[in-house]
Amino acid sequence: MEFFAIILKQFWIACILVTFVNGIIFHFRSRKRVKENPELTDGYRKIIKGFVLWGNIPWVVMGIGCTIGGIPSVFHFFNPKDVNPYVLAFFGSVVFIWAMGTYWLFLRGGAQMLVQHPGLLNYDIKSPTVVKLIWIACILGGIAGVLVMYTQNIPLPKM
């Protein structure tokens, strides 16, 4: 049981590793497009670096909570209504990422940039409007998930 408890407390490390692995996968997916059109190199580089940097912020916040904040496991992050400052900071970082992503996609040309740099995702989306609609759907799904966590009494496993 001790090993399982360690894994649950250090879950944030796996999340950071997965984010980096996805960045590497995006890099390899972009190589074919860059070979065909070298002018896309800087754009792909910016998208991938942005994904890895911004995508890891919540996991770093979670790691701080787990290492110095005394949060015993990842399961405590499913109970935002407990008003633990580290859990609230995690959710605050997620909302921050949502806000920054929305700003980038809608006001800074990010949706157009993603369309102009295809191949990172499993589907090549050809319309910035579709990118924006997918983003909105993801945000709404995230909000629904947070509301469920906040309104339900989610029991924590005994550790």
For each residue, the residues with C-beta under 8 A, 3 or more apart:
1: 4 5 159
2: 5 6
3: 6 7
4: 1 7 8
5: 1 2 8 9 72 73 159
6: 2 3 9 10
7: 3 4 10 11
8: 4 5 11 72 73 74 75 159
9: 5 6 66 71 72 73 74
10: 6 7 13 14 66
11: 7 8 14 15 62 66 73 74
12: 15 16 59 60 62 63 66 74
13: 10 16 17 63
14: 10 11 17 18
15: 11 12 18 19 56 59 62
16: 12 13 19 20 56 59 60 63
17: 13 14 20 21
18: 14 15 21 22
19: 15 16 22 23 51 52 55 56 59
20: 16 17 23 24 52 56
21: 17 18 24 25
22: 18 19 25 26 51 55
23: 19 20 26 27 48 49 51 52
24: 20 21 27 28
25: 21 22 28 29
26: 22 23 29 30 44 47 48 51 120
27: 23 24 30 31 44 48
28: 24 25 31
29: 25 26 32 33 119 120
30: 26 27 33 34 40 44 48 117 119 120
31: 27 28 34 35
32: 29 35 36 119
33: 29 30 36 37 40 44 117 118 119
34: 30 31 37 38 40 41 44
35: 31 32 38
36: 32 33
37: 33 34 40
38: 34 35 41
39:
40: 30 33 34 37 43 44 116 117
41: 34 38 44 45
42: 45 46
43: 40 46 47 113 116 117
44: 26 27 30 33 34 40 41 47 48 117 120
45: 41 42 48 49
46: 42 43 49 50 113
47: 26 43 44 50 51 113 114 117 120
48: 23 26 27 30 44 45 51 52 120
49: 23 45 46 52 53
50: 46 47 53 54 104
51: 19 22 23 26 47 48 54 55
52: 19 20 23 48 49 55 56
53: 49 50 56 57
54: 50 51 57 97 100 101
55: 19 22 51 52 59 97
56: 15 16 19 20 52 53 59 60
57: 53 54 60 61 93 96 97
58: 61 62 90 93 94 97
59: 12 15 16 19 55 56 62 63
60: 12 16 56 57 63 64
61: 57 58 64 65 86 89 90 92 93
62: 11 12 15 58 59 65 66 74 77 86 90
63: 12 13 16 59 60 66 67
64: 60 61 67 68 69 86 89
65: 61 62 68 69 71 77 84 86 87 89 90
66: 9 10 11 12 62 63 69 71 73 74 86
67: 63 64
68: 64 65
69: 64 65 66 84 85 86
70:
71: 9 65 66 76 77 84 86 87
72: 5 8 9 76 159
73: 5 8 9 11 66 76 156 157 159
74: 8 9 11 12 62 66 77
75: 8 78 79 156 157
76: 71 72 73 79 82 84 87 156
77: 62 65 71 74 80 87 90
78: 75 149 154 156
79: 75 76 82 84 87 149 154 156
80: 77 83 87 88 91 146 149 150
81: 149 150 151
82: 76 79 87
83: 80 87 88
84: 65 69 71 76 79 87 88
85: 69 88 89
86: 61 62 64 65 66 69 71 89 90
87: 65 71 76 77 79 80 82 83 84 90 91
88: 80 83 84 85 91 92
89: 61 64 65 85 86 92 93
90: 58 61 62 65 77 86 87 93 94
91: 80 87 88 94 95 146
92: 61 88 89 95 96
93: 57 58 61 89 90 96 97
94: 58 90 91 97 98 142 146
95: 91 92 98 99
96: 57 92 93 99 100
97: 54 55 57 58 93 94 100 101
98: 94 95 101 102 139 142
99: 95 96 102 103
100: 54 96 97 103 104
101: 54 97 98 104 105 110 135
102: 98 99 105 106 135 139
103: 99 100 106 107 108
104: 50 100 101 107 108 110
105: 101 102 108 110 111 114 131 132 135
106: 102 103 110 111 132
107: 103 104
108: 103 104 105
109: 112 113
110: 101 104 105 106 113 114
111: 105 106 114 115 128 129 131 132 135
112: 109 115 116 128
113: 43 46 47 109 110 116 117
114: 47 105 110 111 117 120 125 128 131
115: 111 112 118 125 126 127 128 131
116: 40 43 112 113
117: 30 33 40 43 44 47 113 114 120
118: 33 115 124 125 126
119: 29 30 32 33 124
120: 26 29 30 44 47 48 114 117
121: 124 125
122:
123:
124: 118 119 121
125: 114 115 118 121 130 131 134
126: 115 118 130
127: 115 130 131
128: 111 112 114 115 131 132
129: 111 132 133
130: 125 126 127 133 134
131: 105 111 114 115 125 127 128 134 135
132: 105 106 111 128 129 135 136
133: 129 130 136 137
134: 125 130 131 137 138
135: 101 102 105 111 131 132 138 139
136: 132 133 139 140
137: 133 134 140 141
138: 134 135 141 142
139: 98 102 135 136 142 143
140: 136 137 143 144
141: 137 138 144 145
142: 94 98 138 139 145 146
143: 139 140 146 147
144: 140 141 147 148
145: 141 142 148 149
146: 80 91 94 142 143 149 150
147: 143 144 150 151
148: 144 145 151 152
149: 78 79 80 81 145 146 152 154
150: 80 81 146 147
151: 81 147 148
152: 148 149
153:
154: 78 79 149
155:
156: 73 75 76 78 79 159
157: 73 75
158:
159: 1 5 8 72 73 156
